[in-house]
Amino acid sequence: MGDEERDPGESRGERIQAVEREAARQRLLAQAEAERIPVEETTRAVPDRRWRRGGR
């Protein structure tokens, strides 16, 4: 009975899917890291007067 629940083909398929999911996760993390903007660049104050044009 226990052997029927643990079908080797299904177990293998699940392992393959898990490996594929992990590979996709790693690719996404690598892509996100490559596209990441360092926090120093996002918090730096840059004078931008464009917003004042409409107010005057």
Secondary structure as UniProt FT lines:
FT   HELIX           2..5
FT   HELIX           8..35
FT   HELIX           39..43
FT   HELIX           50..55
//
